[in-house]
Amino acid sequence: MVIRALRALTLPLLILAMLVLSGAVAGRIYSGTLFTQLVAGAAAGSVLVSVACTRLRAWLVAPLSVLALGGYLAYALHLSAQRAGVDGPLTQLAADALRDGIPRLIAVLLPVEPQPDTVAVPIVVTWLAGLAATELATRTRRTLIGLAPPVLLFAGALWLVGPSAKRLTWPVLAFAGLAVAALVFTGRVRTPDTGVDAATRRALRLRTALAGAVGLLLIIGLTAALEQPVAQRVTTAPLDPRSLIDPPDLDALDENPLIRLSGWALQPQQQLLDVQTDHDARIRLAVLSDYDGVTWRVGATYRPAGRTLPPPPQSSQPGQGAQAVSQTIIVSGLTGKLLPAAATARRVDGVRVSYDQLTGTLLFPAGLTPGTTYTVVSQQAEPDVNLLPGAEVPTGSQMARYLALGPGVPDHLIRLAQQLGADNGAPYQRALAIEQFLSDHYQLDSQAPSGHAYPNLDFFLFGPPNGGGRRGTSEQFAATFAVLARLLNLPSRVVVGFEAHAGQRALTAGDALAWPEVYFTDLGWIPFHPLPQPDQDVKPLENEFKPLPETSSPPPQSPEPVPTYDTNQPTATEAGPSPTGQAAGVPVALIAGAGGGGLLLVLLVGFIVFVLLARAALRRRRLDEGTPGERIAGAWLEVGDALRLAGHPAGGHLSAAETAAHAADAAALVRGKHTVRLRAPALDEVAGTVNTAVFGPGTSDDAEAEKARSGALAYIDELKARRSWWRRLLWTLHPGPLRWHRRR
C-alpha cells in the first residue's frame, strides 16, 4: 500500500520540483527570499489540489483549483504588501497588480522588490502551469505533453532573468534531469505475456532503469564538460526584457532644472520643501551629465523600483566610506517629477519611485503635489581628502559623456582653460585652479539672467562689468566650471539641489543652487564650490585672462589732399591724348591689371569648386558605395586623411589599434603653454571593425559599416572643430586627399 502510494506521488513530486526550480531561477532577480517562497507555495498548492481531486471528475478539478488559487493569491498579495509597506484595500491592490503586473514586472529596476504587482503574475502562471501539468501527466497519462507547461514556465523564467544573472548551468541541468526522470518513471517495459516469469520481468525492468540512469549521467557529464567551451563561443548577450519598455519621458523643466535657478533666485522666500534630516547634507534634485553647447540635460534612464534601491555601478561608486543620512521630506511648492533626496539613496518609504542607477537620482512618475511625504535613507560618501592631491581621473569610453562638449567652443574659453591648467599638472590642482579663479573674479548676482550656452558663458566670463558681465547665479558658476574642467580632460557634471542642515527646517527657493562635480579614480564624484563668499571682494580680471584684442586696424588715410576741379579748365578730351598712355582719364595698366585679376579670380573660384566637388565625391564613394568591407576601409582612409590634414600623419607600419591610439594622443590642439588633448573613444570601435573586415573578408555587415562611418565622421568633425578658423578653411580646400590614395 505504501509502495503504491509512493509510486502515485512520484510524478506529481517531480512536477512540483520542476515548478519550484523555475521559481528559484526567477527569484535570482528579486531581493530576499519572499518571492521564491510564494512561488513554491503556489506550485505546491496547485499540485496538491490536483492530487487530492484525483477521484473526482475532470471537469470539477479546474474550478476547485481556481478557487484555491484565488484564496492563495489574496494571502500572497496581503503578505507582500505588508512586507513592502504598500497601503490600500486588498481588492484595489489585486486589481492593480493583475492589470499592470506584466509591464511593471518587465520595466522594474533590479533587484525587484516582492510587492503585489511584481508577484501576482508569477503566482498565477505557476499555479496554472502546475494544474495543467499534473492533470495531463497523472489523469490522462500524457507525460510528455504534461511536461510542456513546466518547460514553458522555466523558459519564461530564463527570459525574465535575461543577462541580469550569472550563467544558470546547474539549475538547467537539474531541470532537465527532473524532466528525464519523469519520463523514465512513467515509461513501460514491454515483455512477452507468456514464457517470462516474474523474476525475469523484474530483472528486465531493473536493467532498463539502470541503462536509463547511466545514459542520463552521461548526458549530464557531457553537458557539464562542454558547457564552458560552448559558452565561450557565444558572443551575443541574452535579450534584456527591461529594454522593451521605454522609460518615462520628462518635460523641459525636469530634463534641465538648471534653468529654474534664475526664477527661484527672484523669489527666494518661496517655500519648496520641508526637510527633517539627522545630518548636514545636500539634497539633490537632478544630475546633469550631457552638454551640447546649448543646454545641460539630465540624460537619465528611470526605471520603476521598490523600497530598496541598488547601489550605483562601480564606475560611479565612491571607493571610500559612507555615512547613513535619513531624511523625511514633505513637498510644499516644488513641482515636476524629480524627487529630491541626498546622495546616494538606498531606501525610499512612503512613495513608489523610479530610479536612475547611474546617477542615484529619483523620479516620482505621478508628479509632485503639496503634501507628498516620503522618507529616504541615503549613503553619503566620505572620501579621504588626503588622497585628492595625488588622485587621477579615469580614461576610457565610460567617461566619454562626461568629457563631451558641443561643437563651436569659443576660443576665449579654450585659451582660458589652457592658462588655468598651464601650471597645474595634477587633475585635482587643475580643478582647484578653476574653482579659485571663478570664486575670486566673479560676483554672485540673483538678478542675473538665465542661460548656460556658449554665448552666455562667454559673456559671463568676459563681458563688461558695467553691462552685466562677470556676474551670474550658481547656474553660470557651475556650468562654466564644468565646461572648463572638460576642456582640461576632467570628467565633470552639474548637480542641482538644495543645502540642508541637521534638524527640521523649510527649504525655500533661496536655498536652491547648482554645483559642479569631478570624478576621480577610486574616490568617485567630488563636489567643488566655485561660488564666492558673501563678504568677499571681487578681484578685477587680469589682462592675461582677458580675450586677445582684435588685430584689424582702420584703413590708412591718403596723404594727398583731395583735388578740386575748376569748370573753366579743359577736359582730358579737349587737351588731347595723355603722354603717359592714359585714355579718357583711365590708365591702360589699370585696365590690363583688372583683366588679368579677373582671370585669376575665375581660375581660383574654379579650382575651389573643383576641390570641393571632387572631395565630396571621394567621400561619397568611400562611405556610401561598395560592400560593407569596402565602406569600412573607406572610413579608415578618411581618418588617415584627417590625421594628415591635422599635421599628425599615422605611419603605414601601424596597426588599426595603434593608429587609433596615435589619433587619440596626437590629435591635440596646442596653444600657449598647455595642451588640451582630444578624446576619440569612437576610433577604438572603428579599429575593431577594420580588423574584422581585413582579417575576415565577407564577414562584415551593413550595421558594422554604418558604425565605422559614424565613428570616423564624429572623430573627424571634432578634430576639425578644435582647429582655428583659418586652419579649418585650409582643411576644407586642401587638394591632398585627392592624390594621397588612388583607390576608392
VOGU-3710 file (C-alpha; in Angstrom, 3 decimals, decimal comma):
1> mviralralt> 0,000/0,000/0,000  2,793/2,379/0,941  4,760/1,499/-2,189  1,696/2,115/-4,337  1,134/5,495/-2,706  4,764/6,465/-3,234  4,549/5,455/-6,877  1,390/7,537/-7,258  3,093/10,569/-5,724  6,419/10,285/-7,544
11> lpllilamlv> 5,301/12,009/-10,766  3,478/14,906/-9,002  6,521/15,417/-6,791  8,790/15,606/-9,852  6,445/18,160/-11,440  6,406/20,103/-8,180  10,213/20,148/-8,097  10,323/21,482/-11,682  7,899/24,294/-10,809  9,811/25,238/-7,660
21> lsgavagriy> 13,082/25,256/-9,620  11,520/27,666/-12,147  10,548/29,977/-9,301  14,047/29,771/-7,826  15,555/30,795/-11,182  13,215/33,795/-11,491  13,920/34,650/-7,848  17,548/35,444/-8,694  16,468/38,954/-9,744  14,332/39,508/-6,636
31> sgtlftqlva> 15,530/40,860/-3,318  15,198/38,479/-0,388  13,533/35,051/-0,413  9,854/36,020/-0,179  9,232/35,680/-3,917  10,729/32,186/-4,084  8,658/31,115/-1,068  5,428/32,467/-2,556  6,015/30,788/-5,918  6,912/27,496/-4,212
41> gaaagsvlvs> 3,652/27,736/-2,249  1,719/28,304/-5,484  3,392/25,265/-7,075  2,663/23,070/-4,062  -0,936/24,270/-3,820  -1,742/23,576/-7,477  -0,182/20,086/-7,443  -1,760/19,081/-4,102  -5,239/20,213/-5,209  -4,966/18,094/-8,360
51> vactrlrawl> -3,690/15,068/-6,419  -6,434/15,416/-3,799  -9,085/15,593/-6,533  -7,824/12,558/-8,435  -11,012/10,580/-7,821  -13,293/13,452/-8,817  -14,474/14,052/-12,338  -12,072/16,003/-14,520  -14,438/18,934/-15,109  -14,622/19,602/-11,352
61> vaplsvlalg> -10,874/19,888/-10,790  -10,255/23,153/-12,665  -12,979/25,200/-10,869  -11,879/23,919/-7,463  -8,238/24,672/-8,268  -9,080/28,205/-9,424  -10,992/28,845/-6,203  -7,952/27,698/-4,234  -5,785/29,962/-6,410  -7,953/32,944/-5,514
71> gylayalhls> -7,563/32,305/-1,807  -3,813/31,771/-2,041  -3,357/34,842/-4,255  -5,201/37,019/-1,726  -2,899/35,748/1,018  0,236/36,308/-1,102  -0,802/39,853/-2,066  -1,589/40,744/1,539  1,739/39,349/2,760  3,814/41,056/0,036
81> aqragvdgpl> 2,010/44,382/0,549  2,628/44,184/4,285  6,323/43,394/3,797  6,761/46,145/1,178  4,800/48,784/3,096  2,193/49,225/0,335  -1,093/50,607/1,671  -4,579/50,250/0,252  -7,557/47,876/0,204  -6,822/44,335/-0,907
91> tqlaadalrd> -9,306/44,487/-3,791  -7,629/47,591/-5,197  -4,168/46,059/-4,794  -5,316/42,881/-6,581  -6,911/44,812/-9,460  -3,829/46,994/-9,957  -1,481/44,012/-9,702  -3,354/41,920/-12,278  -3,824/44,881/-14,628  -0,289/46,318/-14,509
101> giprliavll> 1,651/43,243/-13,397  3,262/42,320/-16,715  4,590/45,792/-17,772  5,574/46,525/-14,186  7,470/43,242/-13,906  9,322/43,839/-17,180  10,154/47,503/-16,560  11,091/47,317/-12,874  14,651/48,002/-11,801  16,739/45,157/-10,404
111> pvepqpdtva> 16,738/43,795/-7,782  12,948/43,504/-7,812  11,210/44,004/-4,501  8,420/41,451/-3,845  5,237/43,505/-3,745  1,729/42,899/-5,104  2,313/43,963/-8,698  5,606/42,036/-9,013  4,420/38,704/-7,520  0,816/38,406/-8,745
121> vpivvtwlag> 1,526/37,324/-12,330  4,263/34,758/-11,450  1,984/33,196/-8,810  -0,960/32,895/-11,213  1,200/31,486/-14,034  2,912/28,983/-11,727  -0,405/27,750/-10,327  -1,946/27,291/-13,780  1,178/25,507/-15,049  1,050/23,122/-12,069
131> laatelatrt> -2,641/22,430/-12,640  -2,203/21,693/-16,347  0,933/19,572/-15,877  -0,490/17,436/-13,067  -3,791/16,799/-14,829  -2,188/15,884/-18,148  0,518/13,695/-16,625  -1,493/11,853/-13,965  -5,077/11,765/-15,215  -4,541/11,309/-18,953
141> rrtliglapp> -1,045/9,735/-18,575  0,321/12,067/-21,280  3,613/12,755/-19,518  5,441/14,306/-22,457  2,592/16,755/-23,108  2,165/17,312/-19,368  5,761/18,473/-19,044  5,198/21,251/-21,591  3,767/23,796/-19,045  6,733/23,458/-16,613
151> vllfagalwl> 9,165/23,715/-19,541  7,463/26,882/-20,806  7,453/28,276/-17,272  11,177/27,576/-16,897  11,913/29,194/-20,279  9,895/32,239/-19,217  11,917/32,487/-16,009  15,165/32,388/-18,008  13,848/35,100/-20,325  12,781/37,255/-17,392
161> vgpsakrltw> 16,215/36,988/-15,790  17,947/37,714/-19,110  21,555/38,903/-18,767  20,972/40,116/-15,214  22,267/36,962/-13,502  25,213/34,659/-13,913  25,064/31,555/-16,083  22,481/29,050/-14,865  24,263/25,834/-15,828  23,386/23,645/-12,866
171> pvlafaglav> 19,739/24,764/-12,489  19,222/23,983/-16,185  20,846/20,553/-15,790  18,769/19,844/-12,687  15,570/20,818/-14,509  16,479/18,561/-17,442  17,263/15,714/-15,017  13,854/16,065/-13,360  12,135/16,014/-16,767  14,054/12,872/-17,838
181> aalvftgrvr> 13,261/11,208/-14,500  9,553/11,900/-15,007  9,670/10,339/-18,472  11,617/7,302/-17,210  9,247/6,764/-14,312  6,140/6,745/-16,476  7,717/4,582/-19,184  6,688/0,963/-19,660  8,903/-2,030/-20,457  7,133/-4,347/-22,844
191> tpdtgvdaat> 7,693/-8,039/-22,063  6,000/-11,104/-23,569  2,796/-12,075/-21,800  3,770/-15,771/-21,698  7,018/-17,610/-21,151  8,573/-14,992/-18,871  8,362/-15,394/-15,152  8,094/-12,594/-12,657  11,788/-12,670/-11,656  12,885/-12,273/-15,266
201> rralrlrtal> 10,434/-9,434/-15,797  11,770/-7,604/-12,727  15,333/-8,157/-13,947  14,491/-6,684/-17,344  12,910/-3,651/-15,748  15,911/-3,207/-13,454  18,334/-3,400/-16,372  16,253/-0,868/-18,309  16,215/1,511/-15,363  19,982/1,155/-14,859
211> agavglllii> 20,617/1,787/-18,560  18,461/4,904/-18,444  20,261/6,162/-15,349  23,675/5,587/-16,927  22,559/7,386/-20,081  21,279/10,320/-18,020  24,573/10,570/-16,150  26,496/10,524/-19,424  24,348/13,316/-20,835  24,808/15,428/-17,702
221> gltaaleqpv> 28,567/14,785/-17,714  28,950/15,718/-21,377  26,854/18,842/-20,872  28,954/19,929/-17,908  32,187/19,261/-19,803  31,108/21,105/-22,961  29,341/23,991/-21,204  32,428/26,198/-20,869  33,764/25,798/-24,464  30,307/26,284/-25,950
231> aqrvttapld> 29,562/29,321/-23,756  32,821/30,965/-24,807  31,740/30,810/-28,447  28,520/32,686/-27,696  29,231/36,400/-28,061  25,666/37,747/-28,036  24,196/38,693/-24,675  20,650/37,493/-23,917  17,822/39,916/-24,532  17,113/42,077/-21,524
241> prslidppdl> 13,292/42,313/-21,329  13,614/45,601/-19,457  14,863/47,187/-22,695  11,450/46,574/-24,299  9,743/49,153/-22,083  10,563/52,805/-22,698  11,370/54,834/-19,573  9,073/57,754/-18,690  9,538/60,979/-20,615  10,490/64,195/-18,849
251> daldenplir> 9,337/67,704/-19,635  11,790/70,544/-20,235  11,913/71,658/-16,583  12,721/68,135/-15,385  15,181/67,415/-18,183  17,034/70,675/-17,484  16,152/72,004/-13,999  19,204/74,282/-14,227  17,029/76,874/-15,964  14,785/77,079/-12,872
261> lsgwalqpqq> 17,505/78,623/-10,701  17,182/82,169/-12,029  13,411/82,140/-11,399  13,890/80,769/-7,894  16,561/83,420/-7,219  13,972/86,142/-7,900  11,572/84,623/-5,337  13,905/83,442/-2,576  11,142/83,227/0,070  9,016/80,696/-1,811
271> qlldvqtdhd> 8,845/77,508/0,273  9,562/74,379/-1,747  10,215/71,589/0,783  10,014/70,820/4,471  13,005/68,633/5,349  13,991/66,861/8,529  17,436/65,244/8,401  19,825/63,884/11,006  22,985/65,193/9,280  24,013/68,146/7,169
281> arirlavlsd> 23,550/67,150/3,544  22,989/68,499/0,093  19,591/67,404/-1,200  19,975/66,570/-4,886  17,184/67,272/-7,319  18,910/66,250/-10,568  22,289/65,330/-12,015  23,012/66,796/-15,451  25,622/64,836/-17,381  25,132/65,776/-21,051
291> ydgvtwrvga> 26,068/69,108/-22,648  25,727/70,039/-26,324  26,985/73,611/-26,175  23,483/74,988/-25,609  21,818/73,034/-22,799  22,793/70,794/-19,925  20,494/67,767/-19,758  19,776/65,002/-17,263  20,006/62,178/-19,820  18,925/59,616/-17,187
301> tyrpagrtlp> 17,027/56,343/-17,624  14,494/55,982/-14,824  13,141/52,501/-14,046  10,401/51,552/-11,555  11,971/50,465/-8,280  10,978/49,088/-4,906  11,783/50,445/-1,495  15,332/49,055/-1,535  17,493/50,637/-4,249  20,621/49,094/-5,767
311> pppqssqpgq> 23,930/50,951/-5,455  25,353/52,848/-8,436  27,616/50,835/-10,744  31,277/50,534/-9,861  32,209/53,122/-12,462  30,470/55,846/-10,457  30,509/54,481/-6,921  32,911/56,056/-4,447  35,565/53,737/-3,121  35,700/55,364/0,332
321> gaqavsqtii> 33,471/55,186/3,400  29,890/56,383/3,546  27,629/57,810/6,243  23,942/56,911/6,569  21,720/60,002/6,275  17,989/59,780/6,994  15,620/62,397/5,589  11,885/62,930/5,924  10,711/65,287/3,179  7,325/66,965/2,717
331> vsgltgkllp> 6,688/68,675/-0,619  5,341/72,231/-0,366  5,731/74,276/-3,528  8,107/72,161/-5,625  6,609/70,927/-8,886  7,646/68,427/-11,540  8,500/64,744/-11,232  12,059/64,823/-9,906  12,168/63,651/-6,284  14,738/65,390/-4,050
341> aaatarrvdg> 16,990/63,177/-1,901  20,508/63,222/-0,540  23,109/61,183/-2,392  23,025/58,246/-2,684  19,503/56,989/-1,901  19,355/53,330/-0,831  15,828/53,062/0,581  12,619/55,042/-0,022  9,418/54,681/2,003  6,098/56,387/1,506
351> vrvsydqltg> 6,044/56,698/-2,290  6,700/54,412/-5,231  9,562/55,795/-7,261  11,542/55,282/-10,430  15,316/55,265/-10,138  18,316/56,049/-12,321  21,019/53,704/-11,098  23,893/55,504/-12,821  23,377/58,812/-11,009  21,387/57,617/-7,995
361> tllfpagltp> 18,562/60,136/-8,596  14,824/59,573/-8,089  11,659/60,240/-10,093  8,047/60,307/-8,881  6,046/59,334/-12,018  2,744/60,647/-10,635  4,212/64,144/-10,201  4,848/66,118/-7,029  1,884/67,663/-5,232  1,742/69,665/-1,997
371> gttytvvsqq> 1,698/67,284/0,943  3,602/64,442/-0,706  5,597/62,872/2,119  8,357/60,287/1,976  11,416/59,079/3,872  14,805/58,387/2,314  17,857/56,676/3,766  20,996/57,635/1,825  24,643/56,647/1,925  26,579/59,917/1,836
381> aepdvnllpg> 30,126/59,410/0,576  33,022/60,462/2,777  36,133/60,374/0,557  39,579/60,694/2,086  40,605/64,273/1,250  44,257/63,365/1,797  44,119/61,226/-1,346  42,823/64,013/-3,606  46,155/65,755/-4,417  47,530/62,555/-5,943
391> aevptgsqma> 44,289/61,244/-7,438  43,983/60,588/-11,146  40,991/60,821/-13,442  39,844/57,731/-15,376  40,031/57,361/-19,119  38,060/55,220/-21,500  34,636/55,098/-23,075  32,807/55,012/-19,720  33,852/58,626/-19,122  33,196/59,870/-22,679
401> rylalgpgvp> 29,849/61,501/-21,888  31,439/63,437/-19,014  34,113/64,883/-21,330  31,962/65,618/-24,367  31,386/69,214/-25,436  29,208/70,521/-28,197  30,769/71,979/-31,331  31,815/75,598/-31,554  33,638/76,077/-28,252  34,641/79,774/-28,156
411> dhlirlaqql> 38,359/80,401/-28,492  38,201/82,586/-25,372  37,132/79,586/-23,253  39,804/77,319/-24,737  42,517/79,910/-24,098  41,297/80,484/-20,529  41,294/76,744/-19,812  44,842/76,432/-21,139  46,027/79,305/-18,942  44,370/77,872/-15,817
421> gadngapyqr> 45,889/74,455/-16,409  49,300/75,578/-17,633  50,988/75,487/-14,229  48,839/72,729/-12,689  49,740/69,227/-13,798  47,728/67,093/-11,327  43,992/66,733/-12,041  42,948/67,920/-8,588  45,176/71,006/-8,879  43,579/71,867/-12,227
431> alaieqflsd> 40,116/71,608/-10,682  41,175/73,785/-7,732  42,588/76,397/-10,138  39,219/76,676/-11,889  37,372/76,876/-8,568  39,680/79,591/-7,221  39,579/81,618/-10,426  35,767/81,734/-10,530  35,320/82,493/-6,835  37,936/85,302/-6,923
441> hyqldsqaps> 36,954/87,156/-10,099  33,158/86,862/-10,434  30,173/88,080/-8,482  27,065/86,167/-7,390  24,002/88,090/-8,549  20,421/86,851/-8,095  19,252/89,310/-10,789  21,453/87,779/-13,493  19,505/86,310/-16,422  19,328/82,577/-17,028
451> ghaypnldff> 21,378/80,837/-19,700  24,358/78,490/-19,970  25,006/78,178/-23,698  28,440/79,105/-25,034  27,485/82,783/-25,692  26,073/83,072/-22,154  29,218/81,624/-20,597  31,431/83,796/-22,791  29,557/86,913/-21,676  29,659/85,773/-18,032
461> lfgppngggr> 33,442/85,362/-18,219  34,468/88,313/-20,360  31,523/90,716/-20,594  31,887/94,293/-19,315  31,020/94,583/-15,604  29,010/97,762/-16,169  26,933/95,912/-18,787  26,005/92,880/-16,726  29,077/90,766/-17,415  31,173/88,865/-14,868
471> rgtseqfaat> 28,208/88,193/-12,621  25,680/85,378/-12,505  23,731/82,883/-10,423  25,038/79,481/-9,385  23,814/78,298/-12,805  26,604/80,186/-14,608  29,238/79,337/-11,982  28,548/75,587/-12,088  28,123/75,404/-15,881  31,323/77,408/-16,513
481> favlarllnl> 33,308/75,240/-14,091  32,094/72,052/-15,776  32,932/73,301/-19,287  36,422/74,479/-18,296  37,004/71,179/-16,492  36,092/69,195/-19,602  38,442/71,337/-21,665  41,170/70,194/-19,240  40,193/66,492/-19,546  38,470/66,384/-16,156
491> psrvvvgfea> 35,217/64,324/-16,195  32,593/66,694/-14,849  28,860/67,111/-14,402  26,440/69,652/-12,888  24,129/68,940/-9,935  21,025/70,933/-8,981  19,737/70,739/-5,417  19,407/72,369/-2,025  21,586/72,948/1,001  20,047/71,290/4,107
501> hagqraltag> 21,293/71,284/7,688  20,642/68,837/10,507  17,247/69,212/12,130  13,928/70,260/10,667  13,550/73,336/8,538  11,804/74,657/5,470  13,802/74,811/2,245  12,979/77,844/0,150  13,811/78,857/-3,388  16,745/80,828/-1,996
511> dalawpevyf> 18,312/77,556/-0,814  18,425/76,157/-4,358  21,804/76,092/-6,050  23,888/74,266/-8,608  27,361/72,888/-8,060  29,863/71,016/-10,254  31,392/67,623/-9,542  34,570/65,998/-10,906  35,174/62,243/-10,966  38,458/60,928/-9,548
521> tdlgwipfhp> 39,649/57,329/-9,715  38,865/55,320/-6,548  37,256/58,380/-4,948  34,142/58,906/-7,035  32,383/62,205/-7,696  33,871/65,074/-5,690  31,871/68,344/-5,403  33,528/71,750/-5,864  32,360/75,177/-4,699  33,188/77,963/-7,216
531> lpqpdqdvkp> 30,790/80,467/-5,629  32,375/83,498/-3,914  31,928/84,075/-0,180  29,239/86,618/0,776  31,730/89,166/2,165  34,460/88,534/-0,405  35,850/91,328/-2,570  35,804/90,531/-6,274  39,175/90,889/-7,974  39,383/92,598/-11,358
541> lenefkplpe> 40,149/90,313/-14,252  43,870/90,319/-15,016  44,985/91,164/-18,529  46,393/87,691/-19,087  42,894/86,230/-18,776  41,151/88,792/-20,945  40,390/87,999/-24,591  43,036/88,972/-27,078  42,327/92,306/-28,824  41,217/92,328/-32,406
551> tsspppqspe> 44,138/92,548/-34,876  42,249/94,506/-37,517  43,020/98,266/-37,877  41,287/101,085/-39,746  42,467/101,704/-43,336  45,256/104,342/-43,703  44,304/107,804/-44,867  45,645/109,177/-48,143  48,477/111,759/-47,645  47,453/113,747/-50,702
561> pvptydtnqp> 44,728/116,357/-50,450  41,503/115,824/-52,285  41,742/117,728/-55,624  39,329/120,484/-56,555  38,039/120,924/-60,030  37,798/124,160/-61,991  34,994/124,156/-64,502  36,989/126,602/-66,666  39,835/124,147/-67,233  39,705/121,985/-70,373
571> tateagpspt> 38,821/118,314/-70,033  41,194/115,483/-70,852  39,483/115,025/-74,197  39,880/118,632/-75,083  43,542/118,758/-74,026  44,464/115,898/-76,357  45,974/112,496/-75,667  47,923/111,948/-72,456  51,644/111,476/-72,849  51,694/108,772/-70,138
581> gqaagvpval> 49,417/106,414/-72,031  46,121/107,278/-70,348  42,879/107,173/-72,293  39,913/109,214/-71,142  41,426/109,522/-67,682  41,671/105,660/-67,128  45,195/104,186/-67,020  45,921/101,429/-69,519  47,852/99,492/-66,840  44,774/99,527/-64,661
591> iagaggggll> 42,643/98,090/-67,430  45,181/95,330/-68,136  45,548/94,532/-64,424  41,821/94,309/-63,969  41,516/91,873/-66,828  44,331/89,651/-65,533  42,996/89,781/-61,961  39,545/88,765/-63,145  41,006/85,788/-64,974  42,941/84,734/-61,866
601> lvllvgfivf> 39,805/85,126/-59,780  37,833/82,910/-62,181  40,583/80,281/-62,098  40,745/80,413/-58,283  36,972/80,026/-57,937  37,002/77,162/-60,429  39,821/75,431/-58,530  37,934/75,787/-55,219  34,711/74,418/-56,727  36,619/71,509/-58,287
611> vllaraalrr> 38,312/70,579/-54,992  35,060/70,767/-53,032  33,121/68,655/-55,533  35,924/66,138/-56,005  36,456/65,662/-52,273  32,707/65,304/-51,710  32,538/62,655/-54,444  35,559/60,872/-52,939  33,966/60,754/-49,509  30,685/59,535/-51,010
621> rrldegtpge> 32,445/56,691/-52,868  34,334/55,675/-49,759  31,486/55,761/-47,259  28,305/55,058/-49,253  29,283/52,769/-52,136  30,569/49,214/-52,298  30,418/46,262/-49,950  30,401/46,726/-46,153  34,097/45,806/-46,037  34,945/48,405/-48,672
631> riagawlevg> 32,963/51,076/-46,833  34,771/50,251/-43,582  38,094/50,600/-45,389  36,894/53,897/-46,844  36,020/55,209/-43,394  39,521/54,306/-42,203  41,025/56,154/-45,199  39,016/59,225/-44,215  40,543/59,046/-40,717  44,034/58,762/-42,205
641> dalrlaghpa> 43,432/61,813/-44,411  42,176/63,781/-41,405  45,326/62,990/-39,429  47,499/64,161/-42,335  45,454/67,357/-42,689  45,882/67,966/-38,950  49,671/67,613/-39,286  49,933/64,265/-37,426  50,000/61,520/-40,078  49,916/57,921/-38,901
651> gghlsaaeta> 52,768/55,698/-40,083  51,978/52,995/-42,564  53,506/50,370/-40,271  50,930/50,971/-37,523  48,094/48,519/-36,980  44,483/49,712/-36,748  44,542/49,697/-32,934  47,889/51,525/-32,870  46,554/54,092/-35,316  43,518/54,680/-33,068
661> ahaadaaalv> 45,825/55,206/-30,094  48,022/57,534/-32,162  44,932/59,513/-33,167  43,819/59,899/-29,552  47,297/61,069/-28,480  48,434/63,082/-31,480  45,216/64,921/-32,298  45,707/67,768/-29,863  45,258/71,482/-30,024  48,348/73,260/-28,726
671> rgkhtvrlra> 48,037/76,906/-27,793  50,265/78,737/-25,412  51,867/76,593/-22,722  49,183/73,975/-22,240  47,830/71,169/-24,387  44,169/70,172/-24,394  44,012/66,649/-25,736  41,190/65,469/-27,942  39,358/62,370/-26,760  38,208/59,994/-29,502
681> paldevagtv> 36,699/56,837/-27,958  34,801/56,034/-31,149  38,007/55,150/-33,017  38,534/52,038/-30,878  35,311/50,560/-32,264  36,193/51,694/-35,785  39,575/49,949/-35,475  37,796/46,764/-34,392  35,561/46,809/-37,482  38,604/47,451/-39,686
691> ntavfgpgts> 40,361/44,356/-38,272  37,205/42,322/-38,826  36,915/43,497/-42,435  40,615/42,856/-43,207  41,152/39,504/-41,499  37,661/38,142/-42,060  36,696/39,157/-45,619  32,989/38,949/-46,229  32,026/38,782/-42,547  31,218/42,481/-42,084
701> ddaeaekars> 27,618/43,632/-42,389  25,864/46,940/-43,049  25,489/47,676/-39,315  29,263/47,465/-38,793  29,860/49,635/-41,853  27,450/52,257/-40,542  29,125/52,123/-37,103  32,536/52,679/-38,733  31,137/55,528/-40,819  29,540/57,360/-37,868
711> galayidelk> 32,572/56,827/-35,617  35,030/58,102/-38,225  32,924/61,172/-39,089  32,428/62,026/-35,409  36,190/61,910/-34,832  36,959/63,962/-37,961  34,358/66,637/-37,119  35,652/67,003/-33,572  39,272/67,083/-34,746  38,470/69,762/-37,308
721> arrswwrrll> 36,397/71,818/-34,853  39,363/72,142/-32,480  41,420/73,969/-35,151  41,467/77,713/-35,659  39,236/79,188/-38,361  41,969/79,590/-40,947  43,219/76,029/-40,393  39,676/74,771/-40,874  39,476/76,736/-44,117  42,745/75,210/-45,390
731> wtlhpgplrw> 41,483/71,794/-44,281  38,372/72,179/-46,441  40,233/73,415/-49,540  43,296/71,163/-49,348  43,568/69,018/-52,535  45,837/66,460/-50,849  43,191/63,734/-50,235  42,569/63,575/-53,986  46,110/62,312/-54,620  47,094/60,592/-51,348
741> hrrr> 45,095/57,438/-52,062  44,481/56,003/-55,524  41,727/53,532/-54,614  38,108/54,195/-53,616
//
